[in-house]
Amino acid sequence: MTQPDVVKPSPTPAKRAGDIEYFPAGQKTYLAPLPLPTGAQPYCPYISDYNDIYLDFGGGIPNVFSYQVNLGGPLAGTCLMTLGFSILFWFWGVFQGESAVESWLFARDYFWAAWPYGFKAWLAASTIFFAIWLYHHLLFIRVIPTRFNRQRREVCFMLEEEAEPLFVPWESLSAWVVQEQAASQYGVVREYEMGMGFEHEGEWVRLEFQCGGLQLAIAHWEAIRGYMEYELDELKAVQDPLELSGPDDPPHEGLHTFRNARARLHQQIRDKEAGWVYGFFWYFYHVMTLWTLPNRLVEWEIKRIAKVGRRELPDAMREWSEPLPPEQWATPGRDLVRLSAKVNALSKRFPRKPITEVFAEVCRGEPNESRA
């Protein structure tokens, strides 16, 4: 769930795909403009609406994993703090030469002394996670996602405090990945963010969100780029990489994804593609995350969002989202077509070369005007 914001633009020359901007804690690598093909496997869980005209990015839909973290995280921490350490102390006592009975008495005393603190820790963590959930739940209703219209080849940004949307040509939109690192008591911590934006009346309108890694950020961008270039025509291809939804299942997660995952697990064990150890930890993980409760809560939240309704679109954005006759559809620019062909040829010739280096090599020597 993301909301565009406005900042003053940095006093740097115009960027394009392949450019790298360094700063003390890391670097910013540009993927666009122009939106050149990355060759990555497209994946993006932040798409909330999808049809033949437009794609909504940033509105998002509830997902099972977030509920598993919010419910299972505090529970797992409490179990580790009480029962887990009690078992560990019993084994440690036996290993140190104490009798099993003495070790058991010590572990038992520890458990009864620790469980009140564990319960308080669970209650505090659950309260924090509930506040986080409530904040994001309200965003589902309040935020107007960034909309990509592939018939017009334009992008619509809606700022929270503005009444009118902002429109930008698709091929002039900037996209980047920020890689930062910092030292902590646990070692070097790396963080990744993906961003999109454009300059408007002397200010920089941007949309940024955290990612798990560089390749994941590129996969998010590739899902958007593939849609805008008519290379992707099915939402399932970018939101269900594990193929846990059947042909007759709803597009969102729910009980059906749990049942399908369990059926696949049993089939893999029968086919000897997975062993009993994998099966044990699969069941252990889902027991610790309260079995099917996260799936049921996702279905409940999706129904509630549909009942309450999302924020109403401005008239200008609604008219802009109407379908156009095919003869009025915008077409890719000549520079984009030419450079995309070069990127595909170079990537095929050097398949192990990072795509950002391919972008830099292809765009080297190109005038900045070619990206417009």
C-alpha positions, 0 to 999 in steps of 0.5 A: 500500500503506497501513496505518492508524495512530493519532494523538491527535485535534486539538482542532478542532470536528467537520468535514463535507464542504466544510470547510477546515482551514488550517495554515501550509504548506497546507490540509486539505479535507474530502470527508466526512462525509457521503459526498456525490457528487463528480461526478469520474471514479472511478479507484483503483489501490489496490483489491485485492479487489472483489465484491458484498459488500465492497471492500478498499482499501489492500492493492493489487496489483503494477503495471507502472509501479512496475517501470518506474520501479525498472528504467528510472529507474536505467538512464535516468540511467546512459545520460544520464550517459554516452552522453547527455552524450557526444553532447551534448558532441560537438554542443556542440563542433561548435557552438563551431567545433571540428572533428567529429573533435576533438569526437568525441575529446573525447566519446569520452574523456568516455564512457570516463571517465564510464561507471565512475561511471555504472555505480556510480550505476546499481548504487547506485540499483538497490539502493535501488529493490530495498529499496523494492520488497522493503518494499512486497512484504512489505506485500502479504503482511502488511497487512490492507486497509481493508474497505468493506462496502456491504451493512452500510454499514460500514468495517472498519479493522485496525491492525497491532498489534491483534488485533481490527478496528475498525468504523465506520458508512460515513456517519460516516467522514471523508475529506480531501485535504491540500495542502501546499507548500514552497520548494526550490532548484527552486521551489515543491513541491506535495504532495497526500495523501488521508486517511480516518479516525474518532475512536475512544476519544479517538484518531484512527484514520486512513489516509493516502497520497500522491496526484498532485493534488487531482483524482486524490485526489477520483477515488480517493474517488469510486471508494470512494463510488460502490461503497458507493452502488451506483453502480459495479459493475465493478472495471475501470471504476476500475482500467483507464481506458485500457481495456488489458484485453480481456474475456477478460484477467485483471484485473491488469496483465501481458503482455496489457496491453503487447500491447494497448497496442502493438496500439492504438498501431499502430491509431492510427498507421494511423488517423492519430490518432497520428504517427510521433513519438509512436510513436517515443517510445512504443517508446523509453520501453519500450526504456528500461524494459526492454521487457516485463520489468516486465510479466513481473515483475508476473505473477510477483509476483502469482503469488507473493503468491497462493502465499504468501497474505495475512495471515489475517483475524480471525474478527470481520472474516471473519464481518462480511464474510459476505453478508446477506439483502437485507431486512437490507441497510442503507439510506442515511440521509435526510440523505445522500439529501437533501443528495446531491440538492442537490449534484447539482442545484447541480453541474448548475446550475454545472458549473464550480464546484469540488465542494468549494465545492458541498459547502460551500454545500450544507452551510452552515446544516446542523446538525453532527448531520445528518452522523451 
